[in-house]
Amino acid sequence: MTFSNAINDFLFYMRSVRSYSHHTIDAYRRDLEQFYAFSCEYFNKNEVSLQEIDKVTLRHFLGMLTEAKYSARSASRKLAALKSFFRYCLKRGWVEKNPAYSIKSPKIPRTLPTVLSKEQTRKLFQGIEVTDFITARDAAILELFYSSGIRLSELVNLRLRDIQFHNKLISVLGKGNKQRLIPLGGMCREALKVYLHYYEQEFKKPGNDDPLFVSRLGTNISLRNVRLRVEKYLRQISDGAKKNSPHVLRHSFATHLLDEGADLESVRMMLGHESLSTTQIYTHVKMERLKEAYAKAHPRADKKKKEE
């Protein structure tokens, strides 16, 4: 089995059996092909076999990434792709051992997610005046992001049948083709009903299998379109924050739930996280907010003395 054929076989497996998204598959392909190109240069060959790759090769690859100023997060993602790839090769009997097995990922500095304050959230929804199909659609998209915490890719793939108005639930197909049900708040349900009213006026009454959100042409809305529309509204209320992506609303959804007393396991299930440790980042966000409130309000907090 050649290296290139092994990559193709692995990606086919990840797509057809593991049901990974095409975005993830594309990222895996880029990372594996980058490593193969590096290996050919490293061994000074036009072709390199799977059996020639060892720990030293991988460590030099990570060293090259550091010298090329790749972030620790990017290097860690590439190493994770290589570990999965060589684990797959080992199961197929194409290599005798996984050369990436014991290599530690670069330490990633912990960065807390960007979260809207309650006041910013209020301003966000008060600032949208629904007058036509586009503004009704945008309002429904923002409400759905904040009400359910779904991912961008999950939102654009929603069908009308996924909205269960009678049960006050939304059915979401997440990573790994796993389905989950999320409660749908009253404000979000109302925004969706207003949007569907304009939808029917603009085009036709949508069928259960039709995309929930469409463009001004009536076609399935794109990831880019949603991202640009959401960023437009977030910039208006985010006080110059560097991050204004739809994921900010997902982070805000989780953090505000915890602020109001929701348990971590329930939030994990709604977000679709595999591990509770992934969800725990939001407890750090909450703690940072508590520290800020303490520093501002408590008379014996460590405050900087004001200049006379």
Backbone hydrogen bonds, N-H to C=O, Kabsch-Sander energy under -0.5 kcal/mol:
donor,donor_aa,acceptor,acceptor_aa,energy
6,A,2,T,-2.2
7,I,3,F,-2.1
8,N,4,S,-2.2
9,D,5,N,-2.6
10,F,6,A,-2.4
11,L,7,I,-2.5
12,F,8,N,-2.1
13,Y,9,D,-1.9
14,M,10,F,-2.3
15,R,11,L,-1.9
16,S,12,F,-3.0
17,V,13,Y,-2.2
18,R,13,Y,-1.8
20,Y,14,M,-2.6
25,I,21,S,-2.3
26,D,22,H,-2.4
27,A,23,H,-2.0
28,Y,24,T,-2.5
29,R,25,I,-2.6
30,R,26,D,-2.4
31,D,27,A,-2.3
32,L,28,Y,-2.7
33,E,29,R,-2.7
34,Q,30,R,-2.1
35,F,31,D,-1.9
36,Y,32,L,-2.3
37,A,33,E,-2.3
38,F,34,Q,-2.2
39,S,35,F,-2.6
40,C,36,Y,-2.2
41,E,37,A,-1.7
42,Y,38,F,-2.9
43,F,39,S,-2.6
44,N,40,C,-0.5
45,K,40,C,-2.7
52,E,49,S,-1.0
53,I,50,L,-1.2
58,L,54,D,-1.8
59,R,55,K,-2.6
60,H,56,V,-2.4
61,F,57,T,-1.9
62,L,58,L,-2.3
63,G,59,R,-2.1
64,M,60,H,-2.4
65,L,61,F,-2.0
66,T,62,L,-1.9
67,E,63,G,-2.3
68,A,64,M,-2.0
69,K,66,T,-1.6
70,Y,65,L,-2.8
75,A,71,S,-2.4
76,S,72,A,-2.3
77,R,73,R,-2.0
78,K,74,S,-2.2
79,L,75,A,-2.2
80,A,76,S,-2.2
81,A,77,R,-2.0
82,L,78,K,-2.0
83,K,79,L,-2.5
84,S,80,A,-2.2
85,F,81,A,-2.4
86,F,82,L,-2.8
87,R,83,K,-1.9
88,Y,84,S,-2.0
89,C,85,F,-2.2
90,L,86,F,-2.2
91,K,87,R,-1.9
92,R,88,Y,-1.6
93,G,90,L,-1.0
94,W,89,C,-2.5
95,V,89,C,-0.8
101,Y,98,N,-1.4
103,I,100,A,-1.0
121,T,117,S,-2.3
122,R,118,K,-2.2
123,K,119,E,-2.3
124,L,120,Q,-2.3
125,F,121,T,-1.8
126,Q,122,R,-2.0
127,G,123,K,-1.7
128,I,125,F,-0.7
129,E,127,G,-0.7
130,V,128,I,-0.7
131,T,129,E,-0.7
136,A,132,D,-2.3
137,R,133,F,-2.5
138,D,134,I,-2.8
139,A,135,T,-2.3
140,A,136,A,-2.0
141,I,137,R,-2.4
142,L,138,D,-2.5
143,E,139,A,-2.4
144,L,140,A,-2.4
145,F,141,I,-2.5
146,Y,142,L,-2.3
147,S,143,E,-2.8
148,S,144,L,-2.0
149,G,145,F,-2.0
150,I,144,L,-0.5
155,L,151,R,-2.1
156,V,152,L,-2.1
157,N,153,S,-0.8
158,L,155,L,-1.5
160,L,210,D,-2.1
161,R,208,N,-2.3
162,D,159,R,-1.8
163,I,160,L,-1.7
164,Q,162,D,-0.7
164,Q,169,L,-2.8
165,F,163,I,-0.9
168,K,164,Q,-1.2
169,L,164,Q,-1.9
170,I,182,I,-2.2
171,S,162,D,-2.6
172,V,170,I,-0.6
172,V,180,R,-3.0
174,G,172,V,-0.8
174,G,178,K,-3.5
177,N,174,G,-1.2
178,K,175,K,-1.0
180,R,172,V,-2.4
182,I,170,I,-2.3
184,L,168,K,-2.6
185,G,183,P,-0.5
189,R,185,G,-2.3
190,E,186,G,-2.3
191,A,187,M,-2.1
192,L,188,C,-2.3
193,K,189,R,-2.0
194,V,190,E,-2.3
195,Y,191,A,-2.2
196,L,192,L,-2.7
197,H,193,K,-1.6
198,Y,194,V,-1.9
199,Y,195,Y,-2.7
200,E,196,L,-2.3
201,Q,197,H,-1.7
202,E,198,Y,-2.8
203,F,199,Y,-2.8
210,D,207,G,-1.6
212,L,158,L,-2.4
215,S,219,T,-3.1
218,G,215,S,-1.7
221,I,213,F,-1.9
226,V,222,S,-2.1
227,R,223,L,-2.5
228,L,224,R,-2.6
229,R,225,N,-2.3
230,V,226,V,-2.6
231,E,227,R,-2.5
232,K,228,L,-1.8
233,Y,229,R,-1.5
234,L,230,V,-2.5
235,R,231,E,-2.3
236,Q,232,K,-0.7
237,I,234,L,-1.3
238,S,234,L,-1.5
241,A,238,S,-0.9
244,N,242,K,-0.6
248,V,245,S,-1.9
249,L,246,P,-1.0
250,R,246,P,-1.1
251,H,247,H,-2.7
252,S,248,V,-2.4
253,F,249,L,-2.4
254,A,250,R,-2.0
255,T,251,H,-2.5
256,H,252,S,-2.8
257,L,253,F,-1.7
258,L,254,A,-2.0
259,D,255,T,-2.4
260,E,256,H,-1.4
261,G,258,L,-1.6
262,A,257,L,-2.5
267,V,263,D,-1.8
268,R,264,L,-2.5
269,M,265,E,-2.1
270,M,266,S,-2.1
271,L,267,V,-2.3
272,G,268,R,-1.5
273,H,268,R,-1.8
278,T,275,S,-0.8
279,T,275,S,-0.9
280,Q,276,L,-1.3
281,I,278,T,-0.9
282,Y,279,T,-1.9
283,T,280,Q,-1.2
284,H,280,Q,-1.1
285,V,281,I,-1.5
286,K,282,Y,-2.1
287,M,283,T,-2.1
288,E,284,H,-2.4
289,R,285,V,-2.1
290,L,286,K,-2.0
291,K,287,M,-2.4
292,E,288,E,-2.2
293,A,289,R,-2.3
294,Y,290,L,-2.4
295,A,291,K,-2.8
296,K,292,E,-1.9
297,A,293,A,-1.9
298,H,294,Y,-2.8
301,A,298,H,-1.6
303,K,301,A,-1.5
